[in-house]
Amino acid sequence: MSTSEASSKKHPHFTLLTGAEVYAPEPLGRRDVLLFGKSVAHIAEHIEPPSSLPTAVVDLSGLILFPGLIDQHVHIAGGGGEGGFQNRTPEVALSHLTTAGVTTVVGVLGTDGTTRTVSGLLAKARALEAEGISTYIYSGAYQVPTRTITDNPRSDIVLIDKVIGVGEIAISDQRSTHPTVHDLIYLASEARVGGMLAGKAGVVHLHIGDDPSGLKPLFEALDQSYLPPTQFTPTHLNRRPELLNDAVEFASRGGVVDITSGIRPEAHDKVSVKPSKAVAELLGEGVRIEQITMSSDSNGSSPIFDDKGHLVAMSIGSATTLWEEIRDMIEKEGLAPEQAVSLSTAHVARVLRLQGKGRIRPGYDADLIAVDSGLNIAHVFARGRQMVRNGQPIVWGTFERAGQGPPHGTPEAQPDIRRHHGESPIRRP
């Protein structure tokens, strides 16, 4: 029996979350939510704990319950490398994601498709899933012809369960291989048919760089083919104001645009648009909220180049920016909570065809985040298991605490679950 199987058997069959203000992401009011195993079983104004089975009762009074975040752009196996081997970014740690409210990730490769491989990306995705969250990957890297596990992207999508599309393919960037319009059409056609055969989204996830051409290569590919705009999911569209204008045009054609929460104005980047403001601007230009998603680019490198292409600064993306920008949309830009949260939950699940994800609904995965009145993350559940309590991780990646305490999977590393056997429920903050 594996460690994860052994630890799961120690958990009660039922977990009852009581008294939270629930956004599913649409507002449901104050509700109790009953979890059974990895799924949401029932939602009602009041639910009595099942009398015949062990039940953990968690009091969420005064808290707001949202679906867990789906981050569709994370360099889970590391990325970067611009400027030398010392700039290779590390693999993501489980607790970095869970404390940021992320319960589902889509892993990507980036600039480096040489020392980083899709096989390694797949292995890391399987590791994170074994540790407790849900994972998918894109097959490919910046380069075209792109990197794959089998001999072509279509086969990767059809034959490998976790591969849901192709990406991140770079256009309008000095680090790209400058694919032709025909290259983009061919790659998108491969991904589309692969998705059809496998019952998956089969999208092409596009990295949009700093080059002035912006989304022009994408527009040309659409103009010269019968591919629908939804075949492509371009990201980093808040990189500069002109690119945001291209995003408005792409949305007017029916496309979905992705804002990067990790791209924000700072000392070395004075041209990018703050993500929360970018979303507000898109809405102000008539883009429908359903056409906007947001991802973090966590663990990817964030290089800054001068006008001659020289590297002048380097930083690393963080998953924490995702919730920070959602909070700013609510507090600073005036979006309703259900609108802001949908960008990284329900919308992503719809675009990427992630079944059972993105909503709090009976039968869906029990991926949940509870936040306080200040919109600070308090508790996180992934597939029914509590991963974060009072803002602190209680489940760690396998080697995160090496030499610091109990290993992953031991009782000391697991949630302090109290069981209800029919008597008065035991509640905890």
Buried (B, 14 or more C-beta within 10 A) or exposed (E): EEBBEEBBEEBBBBBBBBBBBBBBBBEBEBBBBBBBBBBBBBBEEEBEBBEEBBBBBBBBEEBBBBBBBBBBBBBBBBBBBBBEEEBBBEBBBBBBBBBBBBBBBBBBBBBBBEEBBBEBBBEBBBBBBBBBBBBBBBBBBBBBEBBBBBEBBBBBBBEBEBBBBBBBBBBBBEBBBBBEBEBBBBBBBBBBBBBEBBEBBBBBBBBBBBBEBBBBBBBBBBEEBEBEBBBBBBBBBBBBEEBBBBBBBBBEEEBBBBBBBBBBEEEBBEEBBBBBBBBBBBBEBEBEBBBBBBBBBBBBBBBBBEEEEEBEBBBBBBBBBBBBBBBBBBEEBEBBBBBBBBBBBBBBBBBBBBEBBBBBEEEBBBBBBBBBEEBEBBBBBBBBBBBBBEEEBBBBBBEBBEEEEEBBBEEEBBBEBBBBEEEEBBBEE
